[in-house]
Amino acid sequence: MEETTKRQKWMARMCANCTLCKYARKKQKGLIYRIVKLESRICPFCRAYEKVYGRKAHEADEG
């Protein structure tokens, strides 16, 4: 398995603190959720979030 770099971890934290991504993770529905779901394929921060945390940027937090 590929190791995550410091840069990827930093980018994943940016996504974790992103207002839109946090809203999408919390609500799991609506326009913002759909936007984040689509843009997560493009956004390097969302891709880093997926790599570091093992789930998509729009998926609900565990717990």
C-alpha positions in Angstrom: 0.0 0.0 0.0 1.2 3.4 -0.9 2.3 5.8 1.9 0.7 9.2 2.3 2.9 12.2 2.2 2.9 15.2 4.4 1.5 17.2 1.5 -1.4 14.8 1.0 -2.1 14.9 4.8 -2.1 18.7 4.7 -4.4 18.7 1.7 -6.8 16.2 3.4 -7.0 18.4 6.4 -7.9 21.3 4.1 -10.8 19.2 2.7 -11.8 18.1 6.3 -12.1 21.8 7.2 -13.8 22.9 3.9 -17.2 24.5 4.6 -18.8 22.8 1.6 -17.4 19.4 2.3 -18.2 19.5 6.0 -21.8 20.5 5.1 -22.1 17.6 2.6 -20.7 15.1 5.2 -23.2 16.3 7.8 -26.4 16.6 5.7 -25.9 13.8 3.1 -28.5 15.4 0.8 -29.2 18.6 -1.2 -27.5 20.7 -3.7 -24.2 21.2 -1.8 -24.0 17.4 -1.3 -24.4 16.8 -5.1 -21.9 19.5 -5.9 -19.2 18.1 -3.6 -20.0 14.6 -4.9 -19.3 15.7 -8.4 -16.3 18.0 -7.8 -14.6 15.4 -5.6 -13.3 13.8 -8.9 -11.6 17.1 -9.8 -10.6 18.7 -6.5 -7.1 17.7 -5.4 -8.0 18.3 -1.8 -11.0 15.9 -2.0 -8.8 13.3 -3.7 -6.2 13.6 -0.9 -9.0 13.3 1.7 -10.1 10.0 0.0 -6.5 8.7 0.0 -5.7 9.6 3.6 -9.1 8.8 5.3 -10.2 6.0 3.0 -13.6 7.4 2.2 -15.0 10.0 -0.2 -15.2 13.7 0.8 -19.0 13.6 0.7 -19.4 10.4 2.7 -20.6 10.8 6.3 -18.1 10.8 9.1 -18.0 7.7 11.3 -19.5 7.9 14.7 
